[in-house]
Amino acid sequence: MSSGQFQVLHDWARAQANRQVKSKCMALFNLDPDISREKRSAAEPRRPEGRSQVWGWLLLVLMAVLAFFFVRSVRQVRIEVAQIERQTEEMNRRLSEVEQRSQTEAQDAAQAAQSAQAAAHQRDQADAARAESQNEAQKAQQQAAVAKQEASQAEQTAQQYRQQREQELAHLKDVLSHIADTRRTAGGLVVTLGSNSIRFDFDKSDIKPQYREILSRIAGVLMSVEGYSISVYGYTDDIGTADYNLKLSERRAQAVRDYLVESGVDPKIVTSKGYGKSDPRAPGDSAAAHATNRRVEIGIVDTTIRLAGPAN
């Protein structure tokens, strides 16, 4: 309640009190505002003036007491109303603080709920990713185990195959050794057709009939093998120029190669090359050294093991 409203209430209460006091006084002294003073004087007996004054003072004292208590009551009411207003303002302030605190807590709770939901979603994603990674790792381990097993089996198969080819090559060497000088090399076999196996006339590359049997026997053996390449190499002694000996060695190697092909060896696997007087087998200028160096060699190489990559 504002101060203006209190003032209006105070004035109204004072007017009401004055009106009540006036009414009681008129009733006490039989006063009527409609009766003139002359008529009252004529109708009523005259009272002593001293007694009237006493009653007047008593009335004034009574009015003062009533006014004092009324003012005091109004002042107390104003004090109480002010206290109520202050309490109301304090309650409103506290209520506002509570509302703000409630809103803040609600926002914090909402944010916490969102954070918890996001964390749960991230946890679920992490769990799914971890499970997928574990599955992928397990699959990789299984694949690695299978690959290792397959590699082991392949190695065993390759080892068995190499052993089989080694046995075949050893058997081939044993057979060819009964025909001509045969030695084992890292890549296969080398059959040497020296002066004891085949001889050529001077400056000739023709194969004489008495040496064709040896080449036919060699061709018969080579026709039965598979997975080998055959190279025919020609060599000469050191008599003559290098160019002359190179061409002569090429003609002699080609003659042997042609005879093997004519005897039934697959021409796709047989090649020839001349080396002239390079790589002599016997040093010196003696007739024996010259005879040893004039030769044709047949190289037999296992192509399957070479292409498959034999173990070291």
C-alpha positions as CSV (number, residue, x, y, z in Angstrom):
1,M,0.0,0.0,0.0
2,S,1.4,3.4,-1.0
3,S,1.8,6.5,1.2
4,G,-1.0,8.3,-0.6
5,Q,-3.4,5.4,0.0
6,F,-2.5,5.5,3.7
7,Q,-3.1,9.2,3.9
8,V,-6.6,8.8,2.3
9,L,-7.4,6.0,4.8
10,H,-6.2,8.2,7.7
11,D,-8.3,11.1,6.7
12,W,-11.4,8.9,6.2
13,A,-10.9,7.3,9.6
14,R,-10.5,10.7,11.3
15,A,-13.6,12.0,9.7
16,Q,-15.5,8.9,10.8
17,A,-14.3,9.4,14.3
18,N,-15.2,13.1,14.4
19,R,-18.6,12.2,13.1
20,Q,-19.2,9.6,15.7
21,V,-18.0,11.8,18.5
22,K,-20.2,14.6,17.4
23,S,-23.2,12.3,17.2
24,K,-22.6,11.0,20.7
25,C,-22.2,14.5,22.1
26,M,-25.4,15.7,20.5
27,A,-27.2,12.6,21.9
28,L,-25.7,13.2,25.3
29,F,-26.7,16.9,25.4
30,N,-30.0,16.4,23.5
31,L,-28.8,18.6,20.7
32,D,-30.7,18.7,17.5
33,P,-29.3,20.7,14.6
34,D,-32.8,21.3,13.3
35,I,-34.0,23.0,16.5
36,S,-32.9,26.6,16.8
37,R,-31.0,27.8,19.8
38,E,-34.0,30.0,20.8
39,K,-36.4,27.1,20.8
40,R,-34.0,24.9,22.9
41,S,-33.7,27.7,25.3
42,A,-37.5,28.0,25.6
43,A,-38.2,24.3,25.8
44,E,-35.5,23.3,28.2
45,P,-34.8,24.6,31.7
46,R,-31.6,26.5,32.1
47,R,-28.6,24.6,33.3
48,P,-25.8,26.0,35.2
49,E,-22.9,27.3,33.1
50,G,-20.2,25.7,35.2
51,R,-21.7,22.3,34.6
52,S,-21.7,22.8,30.9
53,Q,-18.1,23.8,30.9
54,V,-17.1,20.7,32.8
55,W,-18.9,18.5,30.3
56,G,-17.3,20.4,27.5
57,W,-13.8,19.8,28.9
58,L,-14.6,16.2,29.4
59,L,-15.8,15.9,25.9
60,L,-12.6,17.5,24.6
61,V,-10.4,15.2,26.7
62,L,-12.4,12.2,25.4
63,M,-12.0,13.3,21.9
64,A,-8.3,13.9,22.4
65,V,-7.9,10.4,23.9
66,L,-9.8,8.8,21.0
67,A,-7.8,10.8,18.5
68,F,-4.6,9.7,20.1
69,F,-5.5,6.1,20.1
70,F,-6.8,6.3,16.6
71,V,-3.6,8.0,15.3
72,R,-1.6,5.4,17.2
73,S,-3.6,2.6,15.7
74,V,-3.2,4.0,12.2
75,R,0.5,4.5,12.8
76,Q,0.8,0.9,14.0
77,V,-1.2,-0.3,11.0
78,R,1.1,1.6,8.7
79,I,4.1,0.1,10.4
80,E,2.7,-3.4,10.1
81,V,1.7,-2.7,6.5
82,A,5.3,-1.5,5.8
83,Q,6.7,-4.6,7.4
84,I,4.3,-6.7,5.3
85,E,5.5,-4.9,2.2
86,R,9.1,-5.4,3.2
87,Q,8.4,-9.1,3.9
88,T,6.5,-9.4,0.6
89,E,9.4,-7.7,-1.3
90,E,11.9,-10.1,0.5
91,M,9.8,-13.1,-0.3
92,N,9.4,-11.9,-4.0
93,R,13.2,-11.4,-4.1
94,R,13.8,-14.9,-2.6
95,L,11.2,-16.4,-4.9
96,S,12.9,-14.7,-7.9
97,E,16.3,-16.1,-6.7
98,V,14.7,-19.5,-6.3
99,E,13.2,-19.3,-9.7
100,Q,16.5,-18.3,-11.2
101,R,18.3,-21.0,-9.3
102,S,15.7,-23.5,-10.4
103,Q,16.1,-22.4,-14.0
104,T,19.9,-22.6,-13.8
105,E,19.7,-26.0,-12.2
106,A,17.2,-27.1,-14.8
107,Q,19.5,-25.9,-17.6
108,D,22.5,-27.6,-15.9
109,A,20.5,-30.8,-15.6
110,A,19.5,-30.6,-19.2
111,Q,23.1,-30.0,-20.3
112,A,24.2,-32.8,-18.0
113,A,21.5,-35.1,-19.6
114,Q,22.7,-34.1,-23.1
115,S,26.3,-34.6,-22.1
116,A,25.4,-38.0,-20.6
117,Q,23.5,-38.9,-23.7
118,A,26.4,-37.8,-25.9
119,A,28.8,-39.7,-23.7
120,A,26.7,-42.8,-23.9
121,H,26.4,-42.5,-27.7
122,Q,30.2,-42.1,-27.9
123,R,30.7,-45.1,-25.6
124,D,28.4,-47.1,-27.8
125,Q,30.3,-46.1,-30.9
126,A,33.6,-46.8,-29.2
127,D,32.3,-50.2,-28.1
128,A,31.0,-50.9,-31.6
129,A,34.4,-49.8,-33.1
130,R,36.3,-51.9,-30.6
131,A,34.1,-54.9,-31.3
132,E,34.6,-54.4,-35.1
133,S,38.4,-54.0,-34.6
134,Q,38.5,-57.2,-32.5
135,N,36.5,-58.9,-35.2
136,E,38.8,-57.5,-37.9
137,A,41.9,-58.5,-35.8
138,Q,40.5,-62.0,-35.3
139,K,39.8,-62.3,-39.1
140,A,43.3,-61.0,-39.8
141,Q,44.7,-63.6,-37.4
142,Q,42.7,-66.3,-39.0
143,Q,43.7,-65.2,-42.5
144,A,47.3,-65.0,-41.3
145,A,47.1,-68.5,-39.9
146,V,45.6,-69.8,-43.1
147,A,48.2,-68.0,-45.2
148,K,50.9,-69.3,-42.9
149,Q,49.5,-72.8,-43.2
150,E,49.2,-72.5,-47.0
151,A,52.7,-71.1,-47.2
152,S,54.0,-74.0,-45.1
153,Q,52.1,-76.4,-47.3
154,A,53.4,-74.7,-50.4
155,E,57.0,-74.8,-49.0
156,Q,56.6,-78.5,-48.2
157,T,55.2,-79.1,-51.7
158,A,58.0,-77.1,-53.2
159,Q,60.5,-78.9,-51.1
160,Q,59.1,-82.2,-52.2
161,Y,59.1,-81.1,-55.8
162,R,62.7,-80.0,-55.5
163,Q,63.7,-83.3,-54.0
164,Q,61.8,-85.0,-56.8
165,R,63.5,-82.9,-59.5
166,E,66.9,-83.5,-57.8
167,Q,66.3,-87.2,-57.9
168,E,65.3,-86.9,-61.6
169,L,68.4,-84.8,-62.3
170,A,70.6,-87.3,-60.5
171,H,69.1,-90.1,-62.5
172,L,69.6,-88.1,-65.7
173,K,73.2,-87.5,-64.9
174,D,73.7,-91.1,-64.2
175,V,72.2,-92.0,-67.6
176,L,74.1,-89.4,-69.5
177,S,77.4,-90.2,-67.8
178,H,77.3,-93.6,-69.6
179,I,77.2,-91.7,-72.9
180,A,79.6,-88.8,-72.4
181,D,81.4,-86.8,-69.7
182,T,78.6,-85.3,-67.5
183,R,79.0,-83.1,-64.5
184,R,76.6,-81.4,-62.0
185,T,76.4,-77.6,-61.9
186,A,74.3,-75.2,-59.8
187,G,71.8,-74.9,-62.5
188,G,71.6,-78.4,-63.8
189,L,73.9,-80.6,-65.9
190,V,76.7,-80.1,-68.5
191,V,77.5,-82.8,-71.0
192,T,80.9,-82.3,-72.6
193,L,81.5,-83.7,-76.1
194,G,85.2,-83.7,-76.3
195,S,87.6,-85.4,-78.6
196,N,86.6,-88.8,-77.1
197,S,83.0,-88.2,-78.0
198,I,82.9,-86.2,-81.2
199,R,85.6,-84.8,-83.5
200,F,85.4,-82.3,-86.3
201,D,87.7,-82.0,-89.3
202,F,89.9,-78.9,-89.6
203,D,87.8,-75.8,-90.4
204,K,84.7,-78.1,-90.6
205,S,81.4,-78.3,-88.6
206,D,80.0,-81.4,-90.2
207,I,79.2,-84.3,-87.9
208,K,80.8,-87.5,-89.0
209,P,78.7,-90.6,-89.1
210,Q,80.7,-92.4,-86.4
211,Y,79.7,-89.7,-83.9
212,R,76.0,-89.6,-84.7
213,E,75.2,-92.6,-82.5
214,I,76.4,-90.7,-79.4
215,L,74.2,-87.7,-80.3
216,S,71.3,-90.0,-81.1
217,R,71.6,-91.6,-77.6
218,I,71.8,-88.2,-76.0
219,A,68.8,-87.0,-78.0
220,G,66.8,-90.1,-76.9
221,V,67.5,-89.2,-73.2
222,L,66.6,-85.5,-73.7
223,M,63.3,-86.4,-75.4
224,S,62.0,-88.1,-72.3
225,V,62.6,-85.2,-69.9
226,E,60.2,-82.3,-69.2
227,G,60.7,-78.9,-67.7
228,Y,64.3,-78.4,-68.9
229,S,66.0,-76.0,-71.3
230,I,68.9,-77.2,-73.5
231,S,71.7,-75.0,-74.6
232,V,74.5,-76.1,-77.0
233,Y,77.8,-74.3,-76.6
234,G,80.7,-74.5,-79.1
235,Y,84.4,-74.0,-78.3
236,T,87.7,-74.1,-80.3
237,D,91.4,-74.1,-79.6
238,D,93.5,-70.9,-79.8
239,I,94.9,-71.5,-83.3
240,G,93.7,-68.8,-85.6
241,T,92.1,-65.4,-85.0
242,A,89.4,-64.8,-82.4
243,D,86.8,-63.9,-85.1
244,Y,87.5,-67.0,-87.0
245,N,87.3,-69.3,-84.0
246,L,84.1,-67.6,-82.8
247,K,82.3,-68.2,-86.2
248,L,83.7,-71.8,-86.3
249,S,82.4,-72.5,-82.8
250,E,79.0,-71.1,-83.7
251,R,78.7,-73.4,-86.8
252,R,79.7,-76.5,-84.8
253,A,77.2,-75.7,-82.0
254,Q,74.5,-75.1,-84.5
255,A,75.3,-78.4,-86.2
256,V,74.9,-80.3,-82.9
257,R,71.7,-78.4,-82.1
258,D,70.2,-79.3,-85.6
259,Y,71.0,-82.9,-85.2
260,L,69.3,-83.1,-81.7
261,V,66.2,-81.4,-83.2
262,E,66.2,-83.8,-86.2
263,S,66.5,-86.7,-83.7
264,G,63.2,-85.6,-82.0
265,V,64.1,-83.0,-79.3
266,D,61.7,-80.1,-79.1
267,P,63.3,-77.2,-81.1
268,K,61.6,-74.7,-78.7
269,I,63.8,-75.7,-75.8
270,V,67.1,-76.0,-77.7
271,T,69.4,-73.1,-78.4
272,S,73.0,-72.8,-79.6
273,K,75.9,-70.3,-79.1
274,G,79.6,-70.2,-79.9
275,Y,82.3,-68.9,-77.6
276,G,85.4,-69.4,-79.8
277,K,88.6,-69.9,-78.0
278,S,87.4,-68.4,-74.7
279,D,87.1,-70.5,-71.6
280,P,89.7,-73.2,-72.4
281,R,89.5,-76.4,-70.4
282,A,93.2,-77.2,-70.7
283,P,96.0,-74.5,-70.8
284,G,99.0,-74.7,-73.1
285,D,99.9,-75.1,-76.7
286,S,100.2,-78.9,-76.8
287,A,98.2,-81.1,-79.1
288,A,96.5,-82.6,-76.1
289,A,95.5,-79.2,-74.8
290,H,94.2,-78.2,-78.2
291,A,92.2,-81.4,-78.5
292,T,90.6,-80.9,-75.1
293,N,89.6,-77.3,-75.8
294,R,88.0,-78.2,-79.1
295,R,84.6,-79.3,-77.7
296,V,80.9,-78.9,-77.7
297,E,79.0,-78.7,-74.4
298,I,75.3,-79.4,-73.8
299,G,73.8,-77.5,-70.9
300,I,70.7,-78.9,-69.3
301,V,68.9,-76.5,-66.9
302,D,65.8,-77.2,-64.8
303,T,63.4,-74.3,-65.7
304,T,60.6,-75.3,-63.3
305,I,62.8,-74.9,-60.2
306,R,64.4,-71.8,-61.6
307,L,61.0,-70.1,-62.3
308,A,59.6,-71.2,-59.0
309,G,62.5,-69.8,-57.1
310,P,64.4,-72.6,-55.4
311,A,65.3,-72.2,-51.8
312,N,68.7,-70.8,-50.9
